[in-house]
Amino acid sequence: MLHRCGVVILLSLAMFALSSCGNSSNKTGTATAAVKSLSVSPASTTILMGKQQQFSATATYSDGSTTSSPVGVTWTSSNTAVATVDNSGLVKGVAPGDVTISAAVGSVNGSSSTRIQTVLATLDRSTDVAGPDKDGNGVRDDIDQVIAGFGLTASQAKALTQFAAALQVAILSSPDKTAAYSNAVELHRGQECVFSQVRADSTKYTKQIKAFTLNTQPRVMAFAGFSHNAGGAVYPQPTGTVCK
Amino acid sequence: MLKKLAALTVAVLLPLSPLSSAAQNPAPGPGYVIAYINGLSTDPIGAQDGVDALNAVYSAQYNNQSVSYTLFYTPTDGLMQDVINAFAQRVRSSPGLTDRWELIWDTLDGGGGAISDLAIAENPSLSSLVSDLKTTFLNDVSSNVKNVNANKEFQPAVDQFASTLTTYYTQQKKTLVVAHSQGNVYLNAAYDAVKPQLKTDSLRTVAVATPAATVRDPQGRYVTSTTDLVIQAVALALGNVEPANTDGPILAALSSDTGYGHKFVDIYMNPNYKLLSAVKALADSNLQALQSPPS
């Protein structure tokens, strides 16, 4: 048993020694190879307010070798009111604005142009009610992205997609009471599906999906028309399997 | 063949009609129906949230009998259109203003989506627009409540609700109707139409934040928050309104994000405030008192 362990340790040491010979290894810097330049990745990016993104720094040495995450790298933000960065290069969007995220090893610097924006800046504002739906799932592509950005489980995201699709149908359907009634029933079914999957926070998400979907005058007017046509009716609580 | 096709078409389309759907659910037999009538400027999504809030309190069983839930969705009033018009006006008169129509939903929904916070973070000048929208909302509440009876869709909706209450009676259901805000005007009219026909005490009501002068609870009970600024505004404008009778949250009422202390789900059904206890006590009392319709 001890013999086997000894072999494993020797093999591990040998592998470590071999891996240390490559150009892209974790180089510590030597007296003969100084850091010549430093690049930050991503070079430019956009982060949503409140979200985080991991940045990385790559050092190029005077002997031409490179290494990621060089020892001694420090990170700074040009405006911590807009974005903060920690010692590992994890950047967090604090408020909308433009900021430079810099990495440094000694006197050598690299930087990234970073924009922080709210989710509102990502929404489609085309003049038509429908908006783009390239994947054909019945939900606008930007709303798909919003749902994905919530960081929910797959079943919770699916429930919100069902609700968003029902809302989209409601604003695109013919403006009459019969269509509005059946669309309201499906919308309520979507709501109940979200409630069954997300529980206490369900209204927070449905309110946001509604506001982000109904974000232009034609869309607001279409929804007001739908609400008007759905009014004056009785809607039994959806029962049975509410999620599709 | 044509007759068969016509019959088939009718059979397929019939479930889509409001009347038939109302009759489909609940199943006949003993049990309870808890119906909710929404208030001012509530869209179908917000109205259904009210049903869910009641469902969260009473669930599927009460006194070992089934409970089913129904939304009586009132015709939309002019308040939503007023806020839409105010926003459109502001966008037209401020060419530099970002066309952010999603902002109106914080006003109409009473917050919760935090959309205004996002927009103001991006463009601080939008804060005055948000403030203006909420002022429009509060200013126009009274006139919309005052004119609800004049809405040409008022009586058809009352007839629809009354017809559904009669259906519940014939299905031997004990029915509790909870109405919020302007929904009480519809509730009173529907109740008055149905009550004389009932041979047992099988229909009771819970009036929440009522802008009406009277309620239909046999003991005159209702729940209105002392910090409900919308009802206070209506009382100032209309005069004859049931006075506030239950302590409400002061800080929440000052925030327009809660619809000025008026929202059904965010204020009256919020477990953090004693208003929920008051609503539940009144609902419990009436549920206990309900009698089955004759078989």
HADDOCK unambig.tbl for C-alpha pairs under 7 A between the chains (distance, minus, plus):
assign (segid A and resid 95 and name CA) (segid B and resid 121 and name CA) 6.68 0.50 0.50
assign (segid A and resid 96 and name CA) (segid B and resid 121 and name CA) 6.66 0.50 0.50
assign (segid A and resid 96 and name CA) (segid B and resid 122 and name CA) 5.51 0.50 0.50
assign (segid A and resid 118 and name CA) (segid B and resid 118 and name CA) 6.29 0.50 0.50
assign (segid A and resid 118 and name CA) (segid B and resid 122 and name CA) 6.84 0.50 0.50
assign (segid A and resid 178 and name CA) (segid B and resid 16 and name CA) 6.55 0.50 0.50
assign (segid A and resid 178 and name CA) (segid B and resid 17 and name CA) 6.38 0.50 0.50
assign (segid A and resid 181 and name CA) (segid B and resid 18 and name CA) 6.77 0.50 0.50
assign (segid A and resid 182 and name CA) (segid B and resid 16 and name CA) 5.98 0.50 0.50
assign (segid A and resid 184 and name CA) (segid B and resid 44 and name CA) 6.72 0.50 0.50
assign (segid A and resid 188 and name CA) (segid B and resid 45 and name CA) 6.88 0.50 0.50
assign (segid A and resid 188 and name CA) (segid B and resid 48 and name CA) 6.62 0.50 0.50
assign (segid A and resid 204 and name CA) (segid B and resid 112 and name CA) 5.97 0.50 0.50
assign (segid A and resid 204 and name CA) (segid B and resid 113 and name CA) 5.54 0.50 0.50
assign (segid A and resid 207 and name CA) (segid B and resid 113 and name CA) 5.26 0.50 0.50
assign (segid A and resid 208 and name CA) (segid B and resid 113 and name CA) 5.13 0.50 0.50
assign (segid A and resid 211 and name CA) (segid B and resid 102 and name CA) 4.80 0.50 0.50
assign (segid A and resid 211 and name CA) (segid B and resid 105 and name CA) 5.90 0.50 0.50
assign (segid A and resid 212 and name CA) (segid B and resid 102 and name CA) 6.01 0.50 0.50
assign (segid A and resid 214 and name CA) (segid B and resid 102 and name CA) 6.05 0.50 0.50
assign (segid A and resid 215 and name CA) (segid B and resid 100 and name CA) 6.38 0.50 0.50
assign (segid A and resid 215 and name CA) (segid B and resid 101 and name CA) 4.65 0.50 0.50
assign (segid A and resid 215 and name CA) (segid B and resid 102 and name CA) 4.30 0.50 0.50
assign (segid A and resid 216 and name CA) (segid B and resid 100 and name CA) 6.93 0.50 0.50
assign (segid A and resid 216 and name CA) (segid B and resid 101 and name CA) 5.06 0.50 0.50
assign (segid A and resid 217 and name CA) (segid B and resid 101 and name CA) 6.30 0.50 0.50
assign (segid A and resid 227 and name CA) (segid B and resid 43 and name CA) 5.73 0.50 0.50
assign (segid A and resid 227 and name CA) (segid B and resid 44 and name CA) 6.28 0.50 0.50
assign (segid A and resid 227 and name CA) (segid B and resid 76 and name CA) 6.76 0.50 0.50
assign (segid A and resid 228 and name CA) (segid B and resid 75 and name CA) 6.26 0.50 0.50
assign (segid A and resid 228 and name CA) (segid B and resid 76 and name CA) 5.34 0.50 0.50
assign (segid A and resid 231 and name CA) (segid B and resid 73 and name CA) 5.56 0.50 0.50
assign (segid A and resid 231 and name CA) (segid B and resid 74 and name CA) 5.19 0.50 0.50
assign (segid A and resid 231 and name CA) (segid B and resid 75 and name CA) 3.93 0.50 0.50
assign (segid A and resid 231 and name CA) (segid B and resid 76 and name CA) 6.04 0.50 0.50
assign (segid A and resid 232 and name CA) (segid B and resid 73 and name CA) 5.56 0.50 0.50
assign (segid A and resid 232 and name CA) (segid B and resid 74 and name CA) 4.68 0.50 0.50
assign (segid A and resid 232 and name CA) (segid B and resid 75 and name CA) 4.69 0.50 0.50
assign (segid A and resid 232 and name CA) (segid B and resid 157 and name CA) 4.38 0.50 0.50
assign (segid A and resid 233 and name CA) (segid B and resid 18 and name CA) 5.85 0.50 0.50
assign (segid A and resid 233 and name CA) (segid B and resid 72 and name CA) 6.15 0.50 0.50
assign (segid A and resid 233 and name CA) (segid B and resid 73 and name CA) 5.55 0.50 0.50
assign (segid A and resid 233 and name CA) (segid B and resid 157 and name CA) 6.71 0.50 0.50
assign (segid A and resid 233 and name CA) (segid B and resid 160 and name CA) 6.76 0.50 0.50
assign (segid A and resid 234 and name CA) (segid B and resid 18 and name CA) 6.28 0.50 0.50
assign (segid A and resid 234 and name CA) (segid B and resid 22 and name CA) 5.64 0.50 0.50
assign (segid A and resid 234 and name CA) (segid B and resid 70 and name CA) 7.00 0.50 0.50
assign (segid A and resid 234 and name CA) (segid B and resid 71 and name CA) 5.74 0.50 0.50
assign (segid A and resid 234 and name CA) (segid B and resid 72 and name CA) 4.63 0.50 0.50
assign (segid A and resid 234 and name CA) (segid B and resid 73 and name CA) 6.08 0.50 0.50
assign (segid A and resid 235 and name CA) (segid B and resid 22 and name CA) 6.36 0.50 0.50
assign (segid A and resid 235 and name CA) (segid B and resid 70 and name CA) 5.65 0.50 0.50
assign (segid A and resid 235 and name CA) (segid B and resid 71 and name CA) 4.92 0.50 0.50
assign (segid A and resid 235 and name CA) (segid B and resid 72 and name CA) 6.37 0.50 0.50
assign (segid A and resid 236 and name CA) (segid B and resid 22 and name CA) 6.27 0.50 0.50
assign (segid A and resid 236 and name CA) (segid B and resid 25 and name CA) 6.00 0.50 0.50
assign (segid A and resid 236 and name CA) (segid B and resid 69 and name CA) 6.22 0.50 0.50
assign (segid A and resid 236 and name CA) (segid B and resid 70 and name CA) 4.22 0.50 0.50
assign (segid A and resid 236 and name CA) (segid B and resid 71 and name CA) 6.09 0.50 0.50
assign (segid A and resid 237 and name CA) (segid B and resid 69 and name CA) 5.29 0.50 0.50
assign (segid A and resid 237 and name CA) (segid B and resid 70 and name CA) 5.25 0.50 0.50
